[in-house]
């Protein structure tokens, strides 16, 4: 019954910026962590960034210094600010909420990001 609603994707030129949003149906503190993944057609889905219940953030090397994960607790929303976008960032981006007890993951529907000249 948990729902994650994503928005903010679109078409942008290299070097541009986008901010993705993931709105959860309940308190984000219900989850151990929130994650952003991305997937290119024909490739495996990869983890991009994580924010834990305690507010710790991590991101993969390929986006460090360019992408920032953050949250607005009052809005139960997690964001992915993407700056200095590159064509290789083109993918469908997915939000995931992770529960540890009981162990379960919830996924958003995905939002498409295209970085092209």
N, C-alpha and C positions, 0 to 999 in steps of 0.2 A: 504493500500500500504506500510505501515511501516513494515519492516522486522527485526527480531532479529535472528542472526546466532550464535549458541552456539557451543563450542568446549571444549575439555580438559578432558572429562570424560574417565573412564577406570577402570581397575582392579588394586587394590593396597592392600598391606598387612596392617593389623592393625598397627597403629603408623606411617604409611606413610603419604605422602602429595600429593595433586593434586591442580592445579589451573585451574578453569573453566573460560572461556571467553564468553562474550556476546557482539557481535558487532552489533550496530544499523545502520540502513540505513541512518539516519540523525543525526543531532546534539542531543546529550543526554540532552542538555539544553532545548530542546523542551518539555521535560517531567518533571512533578513535582517530580517524584521519579523513581528510578530503584530498582527492588526487585529480590531476589533469593528465589524460593520456592523448595520444594522437595515433592515427593510422592512415597509411597510404594504401590505396587499392593494390592487392597482391602482396602486401607486406604484413608483418606481425605488428599488432598494437604495442606501442611503447610508452612507458611512463615518462612524463615530462616534468612534473612538479608535484610536491606534496606539502600540505600544511596539517600539522597534528592538532589534537584537541588543545594542547598546551600552547599552541602558536608557533612552534618550531617549523621552519620552512627549509626545504631542500629542492634542488632542481638538477637535472642532468647537465653534463658538461657542455653539450651542444647548445644550450640555451642560457647558460649562466652569464649574467651581465646584461642580458636582453629581455628575459621574461621574469616576471615577478608574480608570485601567488600571494593572495591576501584574502581577507574576509571582512564582512560587515555582520557582526553578530546580531544586531537588531533586525536586520533584513534576512537573516539566515541564508546569506549569499556568499559564495566564494568566487573570486575573480582571478583571471589570468591576464595580466597586462603584458602585451607583446610589443616590444619596440625593436627597431632595426631589423625588420622582418626580411628574411631571405627566401628565395624560391624553394629551397629545400624544406622550409617550414610548411609548405603546402600540404594539407592533410585534413581529415575530419578529426575534430577535437572532441573528446568525451570527458565528462565529469564522472567521478566515482566516489561514493560515500562508503566507507569501510566500517563495519561493526565487528567488534572482537567477541562479544558475548551477547547472544549467540553469534557465531562467526557467519557473516554474510556481507556481500557487496551489492550495492545498488548503482545502476548506471543511468546516465542521462541519454538522450536520444542522439546526441552528436550534433555538432555545428561545423559547417565547412569553412575552411580558411584557404583562400587561393592567393598566393603571392606571385605576381606576374607583371612583366613590363608591357 
